[in-house]
Amino acid sequence: MRPENSRACRAAAVDDTLHQTCLVLQADDASTFELAPVSLWLEDLSAVRKLLEDWTRAGMVSVRDHVAADPARLASLRAAMVVLKVNRRTLTLYEARDSTHLLENLRRVFDEETVPALLHSVEALWDSRTGFSTSAINTTLGGRRLEIQFCGNILAGHEESWDRVLIAAEDVTGLQEARREAASAAAYARGLFEHSPVALMVKDFSGVKRLLDTEVAPGCLDLGLFMDTSEDFRLRCIEAMRIMDSNRQSRRLLGTADAGTSTGRHIDLLHSNFASTLRDRVIGLWNGELFQERETTLTRLDGSRIHVHEQVSVLPGHERDWALVQVAWLDITARKAAELHLAQLRDHDALTGVFGRAYYNLELLRLSCFDIGPVNVLVADLDGLKSANDDRGHAAGDVLLQRAGALLAKVCRTGWTIARTGGDEFVMLMPAPRQHDLVDVVLEIRDRLRADNILWPAPGLSLSIGVATRISGEALADTVSRADAGMYREKRKHHKERRSDSTPSYEEAKGGLTAAAGR
């Protein structure tokens, strides 16, 4: 219950008690007044009325302003209030021995903090109302501070004179302390939510739950299939979602924290991001997964994509209706970029940019495990690397390796693999080839070598090449060994000259490579 509603209910209860007591007093039942469960004061305010009439004739417009203009008027107002009697509950509440003890110490009970309440009650009666309700801080004769809710009524038949006014006082100290504690707890929880370093939002999925209960539950065997095949139902689920709240980190994450971005635009962006992966979340909730984790991507206001780790949690007490579901997003874009970089380092040769030995071994294993037909293998070895390192330094050797890697990568087709498997050795795996592909690849390499050596200064780039095609029943590793052997035969034959100086014709290359590939 909201605090203002609670206050109104308690005031109404006191008013009802006061009304009943008024009826009793009019019936002259003094014992009921004495034994009433609330603190009761019977006062004579006829002198207060006369004082207000005098002030009005003197030009008073507002009681509060008139009293504030002259402190002596407050003293006159207090002196005009006469307490006729109080009941037993009043004595207990204010820790008084008896009525005399209480009445002699009223200034201790009603100190300066009660002045606003006093003026409010007098103004209410002067404005031709027969009752009032106000609150004030009182002090017991034992020194305790009390928060009191006052309700007063002029008894019937005394409206003109104000000589009988019944006032009920209820101790609401505990209630107000509980309200303050609740408000403090709410502010604390709000602070944790709003200032969390993680993007948070609270969503209402109860509409989605009702749709599932009424339209899917009877006879549904596969919710995923149902949502995949029912576009209309999926759209209605999206419309049934409601965003209850979101914190500032969610606005920063989506790029909507700028003052110029409306709340509505931020909510729309949250909604569209959540709707894009609604299917998996709903299926998880339907299967009883009230806590879910996944990695997904979001679209920011500027159109860029970010990676997030997402947690979806149905809050306690809403397991059946899904009315409060908290969604948390943690930005992992930097981590994903680092993972991608590490994967690049793991799978690729840092110097040449082509795949490295580890990836080559995995690809060789994959092709060996599946019968995907013929596989062409090309092994290329960089000629003269040791001489370049010895004569010109390792930087010159590194340049040769980079040139070789870039050249072979340009020749490599989609679905093929080019990898640096050793210091100066490269291997190209070509699944499901045509016979002439191998010849065309070697000739293209030779053409590119000539062009590359024109563009680059000495030392020139030269490759010794061996090729082979896997034959039926042959282990792929054996095919690689045959290509490797062919490369070494060529290397021994031409170890003293650059391969580019004795390039064969197309027909010569085709015949030689066809024979080599079939051995």
MOPE-V862579 format. One record per backbone hydrogen bond with DSSP energy under -0.5 kcal/mol. NH is the residue of the N-H (numbers start at 1). CO is the residue of the C=O. If there is no record, write none. Layout:
nh:NH co:CO
nh:NH co:CO
This chain:
nh:6 co:2
nh:7 co:3
nh:8 co:4
nh:9 co:5
nh:10 co:6
nh:11 co:7
nh:12 co:8
nh:13 co:9
nh:14 co:10
nh:15 co:11
nh:16 co:12
nh:17 co:13
nh:18 co:14
nh:19 co:15
nh:20 co:16
nh:21 co:17
nh:22 co:18
nh:23 co:19
nh:24 co:20
nh:25 co:21
nh:26 co:22
nh:27 co:23
nh:28 co:25
nh:29 co:24
nh:30 co:28
nh:33 co:29
nh:34 co:30
nh:35 co:31
nh:36 co:32
nh:36 co:33
nh:39 co:169
nh:41 co:167
nh:42 co:85
nh:43 co:41
nh:43 co:165
nh:44 co:82
nh:45 co:43
nh:45 co:162
nh:49 co:45
nh:50 co:46
nh:51 co:47
nh:52 co:48
nh:53 co:49
nh:54 co:50
nh:55 co:51
nh:56 co:52
nh:57 co:53
nh:58 co:54
nh:59 co:56
nh:60 co:55
nh:66 co:62
nh:67 co:63
nh:68 co:64
nh:69 co:65
nh:70 co:66
nh:70 co:67
nh:73 co:70
nh:74 co:70
nh:74 co:71
nh:75 co:71
nh:76 co:72
nh:77 co:73
nh:78 co:74
nh:79 co:75
nh:80 co:76
nh:81 co:78
nh:82 co:44
nh:82 co:80
nh:83 co:81
nh:84 co:42
nh:84 co:82
nh:85 co:42
nh:87 co:40
nh:88 co:34
nh:91 co:87
nh:92 co:88
nh:93 co:89
nh:94 co:90
nh:95 co:92
nh:96 co:91
nh:102 co:98
nh:103 co:99
nh:104 co:100
nh:105 co:102
nh:106 co:103
nh:108 co:105
nh:109 co:105
nh:110 co:106
nh:111 co:109
nh:114 co:111
nh:115 co:112
nh:118 co:114
nh:119 co:115
nh:120 co:116
nh:121 co:117
nh:122 co:118
nh:123 co:119
nh:124 co:120
nh:125 co:121
nh:126 co:122
nh:127 co:123
nh:128 co:125
nh:129 co:124
nh:132 co:152
nh:134 co:150
nh:136 co:148
nh:138 co:136
nh:138 co:146
nh:139 co:109
nh:140 co:144
nh:141 co:94
nh:143 co:140
nh:146 co:138
nh:148 co:136
nh:148 co:146
nh:149 co:170
nh:150 co:134
nh:150 co:148
nh:151 co:168
nh:152 co:132
nh:153 co:166
nh:154 co:130
nh:155 co:164
nh:158 co:155
nh:162 co:158
nh:165 co:43
nh:166 co:153
nh:167 co:41
nh:167 co:165
nh:168 co:151
nh:169 co:39
nh:170 co:149
nh:172 co:147
nh:172 co:170
nh:176 co:172
nh:177 co:173
nh:178 co:174
nh:179 co:175
nh:180 co:176
nh:181 co:177
nh:182 co:178
nh:183 co:179
nh:184 co:180
nh:185 co:181
nh:186 co:182
nh:187 co:183
nh:188 co:184
nh:189 co:185
nh:190 co:186
nh:191 co:187
nh:192 co:188
nh:193 co:189
nh:194 co:190
nh:195 co:191
nh:196 co:193
nh:199 co:329
nh:201 co:327
nh:202 co:245
nh:203 co:325
nh:204 co:242
nh:205 co:203
nh:205 co:322
nh:209 co:205
nh:210 co:206
nh:211 co:207
nh:212 co:208
nh:213 co:209
nh:214 co:210
nh:215 co:211
nh:216 co:211
nh:216 co:212
nh:217 co:212
nh:219 co:217
nh:220 co:216
nh:220 co:217
nh:226 co:222
nh:227 co:223
nh:228 co:224
nh:229 co:225
nh:230 co:226
nh:231 co:229
nh:234 co:230
nh:235 co:231
nh:236 co:232
nh:237 co:233
nh:238 co:234
nh:239 co:235
nh:240 co:236
nh:241 co:237
nh:241 co:238
nh:242 co:204
nh:244 co:202
nh:244 co:242
nh:245 co:202
nh:247 co:200
nh:248 co:194
nh:250 co:247
nh:251 co:247
nh:252 co:248
nh:253 co:249
nh:254 co:250
nh:255 co:251
nh:255 co:252
nh:256 co:251
nh:257 co:251
nh:261 co:258
nh:262 co:260
nh:266 co:262
nh:267 co:263
nh:268 co:264
nh:269 co:265
nh:270 co:266
nh:271 co:267
nh:272 co:268
nh:273 co:269
nh:274 co:270
nh:275 co:271
nh:276 co:272
nh:277 co:273
nh:277 co:274
nh:278 co:275
nh:281 co:277
nh:282 co:278
nh:283 co:279
nh:284 co:280
nh:285 co:281
nh:286 co:282
nh:287 co:283
nh:288 co:285
nh:289 co:284
nh:290 co:288
nh:292 co:312
nh:294 co:310
nh:296 co:308
nh:298 co:306
nh:300 co:298
nh:300 co:304
nh:301 co:254
nh:303 co:300
nh:306 co:298
nh:308 co:296
nh:309 co:330
nh:310 co:294
nh:310 co:308
nh:311 co:328
nh:312 co:292
nh:313 co:326
nh:314 co:290
nh:315 co:313
nh:315 co:324
nh:318 co:315
nh:322 co:318
nh:325 co:203
nh:326 co:313
nh:327 co:201
nh:328 co:311
nh:329 co:199
nh:330 co:309
nh:331 co:329
nh:332 co:307
nh:333 co:307
nh:336 co:332
nh:337 co:333
nh:338 co:334
nh:339 co:335
nh:340 co:336
nh:341 co:337
nh:342 co:338
nh:343 co:339
nh:344 co:340
nh:345 co:341
nh:346 co:342
nh:347 co:343
nh:348 co:344
nh:349 co:354
nh:350 co:348
nh:353 co:349
nh:355 co:418
nh:356 co:347
nh:360 co:356
nh:361 co:357
nh:362 co:358
nh:363 co:359
nh:364 co:360
nh:365 co:361
nh:366 co:362
nh:367 co:363
nh:368 co:364
nh:369 co:365
nh:370 co:366
nh:372 co:370
nh:376 co:430
nh:377 co:468
nh:378 co:428
nh:379 co:466
nh:380 co:426
nh:381 co:464
nh:382 co:424
nh:383 co:462
nh:385 co:382
nh:388 co:384
nh:389 co:385
nh:390 co:386
nh:391 co:387
nh:392 co:388
nh:393 co:388
nh:393 co:389
nh:396 co:393
nh:397 co:393
nh:398 co:394
nh:399 co:395
nh:400 co:396
nh:401 co:397
nh:402 co:398
nh:403 co:399
nh:404 co:400
nh:405 co:401
nh:406 co:402
nh:407 co:403
nh:408 co:404
nh:409 co:405
nh:410 co:406
nh:411 co:407
nh:412 co:408
nh:416 co:413
nh:417 co:429
nh:419 co:427
nh:420 co:355
nh:421 co:419
nh:421 co:425
nh:422 co:425
nh:426 co:380
nh:427 co:419
nh:428 co:378
nh:429 co:417
nh:430 co:376
nh:432 co:374
nh:437 co:434
nh:438 co:434
nh:438 co:435
nh:439 co:435
nh:440 co:436
nh:441 co:437
nh:442 co:438
nh:443 co:439
nh:444 co:440
nh:445 co:441
nh:446 co:442
nh:447 co:443
nh:448 co:444
nh:449 co:445
nh:450 co:446
nh:451 co:447
nh:452 co:448
nh:453 co:449
nh:454 co:450
nh:455 co:451
nh:456 co:452
nh:464 co:381
nh:465 co:463
nh:466 co:379
nh:468 co:377
nh:469 co:517
nh:470 co:375
nh:474 co:471
nh:478 co:475
nh:479 co:475
nh:480 co:476
nh:481 co:477
nh:482 co:478
nh:483 co:479
nh:484 co:480
nh:485 co:481
nh:486 co:482
nh:487 co:483
nh:488 co:484
nh:489 co:485
nh:490 co:486
nh:491 co:487
nh:492 co:488
nh:493 co:489
nh:494 co:490
nh:495 co:492
nh:497 co:494
nh:501 co:498
nh:502 co:499
nh:503 co:500
nh:509 co:505
nh:510 co:506
nh:511 co:507
nh:512 co:508
nh:513 co:509
nh:514 co:510
nh:515 co:511
nh:516 co:512
nh:517 co:513
nh:518 co:514
nh:519 co:515
nh:519 co:516
